[in-house]
Amino acid sequence: MEQGTDGTVEERVRRSLEAVRPFLQADGGDVELVKVREDGFVEVRLTGACVGCPMSRMTLRAGVERRLLRDVPEVCRVEQVTA
């Protein structure tokens, strides 16, 4: 993906994930970046207490994805991977 004035898309995604990470860690969870795809999809892995949590889907959409969409306009969707 293109490079912007404040870093590559991947760098900006990483910074955005760093901003949401403390909220996940406060509940014993975490998020790690797996891949930033050319089509604007970002693949992440939820870890710790987020694994198997019934609220993890909402955390992904209302927390992680919302923040990434706001911070990195090139991102169009966040998907969770488990492997």
C-alpha positions in Angstrom: 0.0 0.0 0.0 1.0 3.6 -0.4 3.2 5.5 1.9 1.7 8.5 3.5 3.3 11.6 5.1 3.3 9.9 8.5 4.5 6.5 7.6 3.4 3.5 5.6 0.0 2.1 6.0 1.4 -0.8 8.1 3.3 1.6 10.4 0.1 3.6 10.9 -1.9 0.4 11.6 0.7 -0.6 14.2 0.5 2.8 15.9 -3.3 2.6 16.0 -3.2 -0.9 17.5 -0.8 0.3 20.1 -3.5 2.9 21.1 -6.1 0.2 21.7 -3.8 -2.4 23.2 -3.9 -1.0 26.8 -7.7 -1.4 26.9 -7.4 -5.1 25.8 -4.6 -5.7 28.2 -6.6 -4.3 31.1 -9.0 -7.2 30.7 -6.2 -9.8 30.1 -6.3 -9.8 26.3 -4.2 -8.4 23.5 -4.1 -8.0 19.8 -1.3 -8.7 17.3 -1.0 -7.6 13.7 -0.9 -10.5 11.3 -1.0 -8.8 7.9 -2.0 -5.6 6.1 -3.4 -6.6 2.7 -3.3 -4.5 -0.5 -7.1 -4.6 -0.6 -7.4 -2.6 2.6 -8.2 -5.6 4.8 -6.2 -5.9 8.0 -5.7 -9.3 9.6 -5.3 -9.4 13.4 -5.1 -12.1 16.1 -6.7 -11.6 19.4 -4.8 -13.3 22.2 -5.0 -13.9 26.0 -8.4 -13.6 27.6 -9.8 -12.5 24.2 -9.5 -16.0 22.9 -12.8 -17.7 23.3 -14.4 -14.7 24.9 -18.0 -14.3 23.8 -17.4 -10.5 23.5 -14.4 -10.8 21.3 -16.4 -10.2 18.1 -17.8 -7.0 19.5 -14.3 -6.0 20.8 -13.0 -6.5 17.2 -15.7 -4.5 15.5 -16.5 -1.7 18.1 -12.9 -1.3 19.4 -10.2 -2.5 17.1 -11.8 -2.0 13.7 -13.4 1.4 14.6 -10.1 2.8 15.8 -8.2 1.5 12.7 -10.9 2.9 10.3 -10.6 6.3 12.0 -6.8 6.4 12.1 -5.9 4.8 8.8 -8.3 5.7 5.9 -6.8 3.1 3.6 -8.2 0.3 5.9 -11.7 -0.9 4.9 -12.1 -3.9 7.2 -10.4 -5.8 10.0 -10.6 -9.6 10.1 -9.7 -11.9 12.9 -7.5 -14.9 12.2 -7.0 -17.8 14.6 -4.1 -19.7 13.2 
